[in-house]
Amino acid sequence: DGKIYDAYVIYPRSHTNEADFVQYFVYQIMPDILENKCGYKLCIYGRDIYPGEDTASAIEKRMQKSRRLIILLTHQLINCKEPAYDQHIALYNALIQNGTKVILLEIETIGTYEKLQESLRFIVKQQGTVKWKEQHTVHPQSSNSRFWKQVRYHMPLPLKSS
């Protein structure tokens, strides 16, 4: 299908201490489980978009080459006044342009979704979220946990390396 990545990961990027778990989840836990144990290839901003690249076009190209979009729902993402560029593009691709499937991972208990932007609320209403209920431990979770099984259910079959 011409895709290079199984999923493009969208997460709130911040330089505050609250984001420590989100950063750890994105850069350590997700690659360990989804790439190393399950054979998926993820595109993660900050890891797969290189310094000096035109960020906007790099984001768009990587998303076009991804079979799914994973959006991490956190309080920081919800309370952000201006969503990140990749979130705008992802929602545009998912809802208007090419119908790319979105997987919403609720990393923190959000409770009510009324503060979410309307397009995200629409996706939540249509398909729900996968909730991270496990204790935030220092050890990566088992790939056989209920959370990761639900994530894999929404993912495509892993791309085979050539």
For each residue, the residues with C-beta under 8 A, 3 or more apart:
1: 67
2: 65
3: 6 65 66 67 159
4: 41 43 65 66 159
5: 8 41 42 43 48 62 65 66 67 159
6: 3 34 40 41 42 66 67 68 155 156 158 159
7: 34 40 42 43 66 67 68 69 70 103 155
8: 5 42 43 62 63 66 68 69 70 86 90
9: 26 30 42 43 44 45 70 72
10: 45 69 70 71 72 84 86 87 90
11: 22 25 26 45 71 72 74 77
12: 19 22 72 74 76 77 80 84
13: 19 45 46 84
14: 18 19 22 76
15: 19
16: 19
17: 20
18: 14 21 22 75 76
19: 12 13 14 15 16 22 23 76
20: 17 23 24
21: 18 24 25 107 136
22: 11 12 14 18 19 25 26 72 74 76 107
23: 19 20 26 27
24: 20 21 27 28 29
25: 11 21 22 28 29 30 72 107 132
26: 9 11 22 23 29 30 44 72
27: 23 24 30 31 44 46 47
28: 24 25 31 32 140
29: 24 25 26 32 33 140 141
30: 9 25 26 27 33 34 35 42 44
31: 27 28 34 35 36 42 44
32: 28 29 35 36 37 140
33: 29 30 36 37 38 140 141 143 148
34: 6 7 30 31 37 38 40 42 148 151 155
35: 30 31 32 38 39 40 41 42
36: 31 32 33
37: 32 33 34 143
38: 33 34 35 143 148 152 155 158
39: 35 158
40: 6 7 34 35 155 158 159
41: 4 5 6 35 158 159
42: 5 6 7 8 9 30 31 34 35 48 70
43: 4 5 7 8 9 48 49 62 63 65 66
44: 9 26 27 30 31 47 48
45: 9 10 11 13 48 49 59 86
46: 13 27 49
47: 27 44
48: 5 42 43 44 45 62
49: 43 45 46 53 55 58 59 62
50: 53 58
51:
52:
53: 49 50 57 58
54: 57 58
55: 49 58 59 85
56: 59 60 85
57: 53 54 60 61
58: 49 50 53 54 55 61 62
59: 45 49 55 56 62 63 85 86 89
60: 56 57 63 64 89
61: 57 58 64 65
62: 5 8 43 48 49 58 59 65 66
63: 8 43 59 60 66 69 86 89 90 93 100
64: 60 61 93
65: 2 3 4 5 43 61 62
66: 3 4 5 6 7 8 43 62 63 69 100
67: 1 3 5 6 7 100 101 156 159
68: 6 7 8 100 101 102 103 154 155 156
69: 7 8 10 63 66 90 93 94 100 101 102 103
70: 7 8 9 10 42 102 103 105 151
71: 10 11 77 87 90 102 103 104 105 120
72: 9 10 11 12 22 25 26 77 105 107
73: 77 78 104 105 106 107 108 110 116 120 129
74: 11 12 22 77 78 107 108
75: 18 78 79 108 110
76: 12 14 18 19 22 79 80
77: 11 12 71 72 73 74 80 83 87
78: 73 74 75 110 115 116
79: 75 76 115
80: 12 76 77 83 84
81:
82:
83: 77 80 87 88 117
84: 10 12 13 80 87 88
85: 55 56 59 88 89
86: 8 10 45 59 63 89 90
87: 10 71 77 83 84 90 91
88: 83 84 85 91 92
89: 59 60 63 85 86 92 93
90: 8 10 63 69 71 86 87 93 94 100 102
91: 87 88 94 95 102 117 119 120 123
92: 88 89 95 96 97
93: 63 64 69 89 90 96 97 98 100
94: 69 90 91 99 100 101 102 123
95: 91 92 99 119 122 123
96: 92 93
97: 92 93 100
98: 93
99: 94 95
100: 63 66 67 68 69 90 93 94 97
101: 67 68 69 94 154
102: 68 69 70 71 90 91 94 123 127
103: 7 68 69 70 71 130 151 154 155
104: 71 73 120 123 124 127 128 129 130
105: 70 71 72 73 129 130 132 151
106: 73 109 110 129 130 131 132
107: 21 22 25 72 73 74 132
108: 73 74 75 132
109: 106 131
110: 73 75 78 106 113 116 129
111:
112: 115
113: 110 116 120 121 124
114: 121
115: 78 79 112
116: 73 78 110 113 120 121 124
117: 83 91 120 121
118: 121 122
119: 91 95 122 123
120: 71 73 91 104 113 116 117 123 124
121: 113 114 116 117 118 124 125
122: 95 118 119 125 126
123: 91 94 95 102 104 119 120 126 127
124: 104 113 116 120 121 127 128 129
125: 121 122
126: 122 123
127: 102 104 123 124
128: 104 124
129: 73 104 105 106 110 124
130: 103 104 105 106 147 150 151 154
131: 106 109 147
132: 25 105 106 107 108 147
133: 146 147
134: 137 141 145 147
135:
136: 21
137: 134 141
138:
139:
140: 28 29 32 33
141: 29 33 134 137 145 147 148
142: 145 148
143: 33 37 38 148
144: 148 149
145: 134 141 142 148 149
146: 133 149 150
147: 130 131 132 133 134 141 150 151
148: 33 34 38 141 142 143 144 145 151 152
149: 144 145 146 152 153
150: 130 146 147 153 154
151: 34 70 103 105 130 147 148 154 155
152: 38 148 149 155
153: 149 150
154: 68 101 103 130 150 151
155: 6 7 34 38 40 68 103 151 152 158
156: 6 67 68 159
157:
158: 6 38 39 40 41 155
159: 3 4 5 6 40 41 67 156
160:
161:
162:
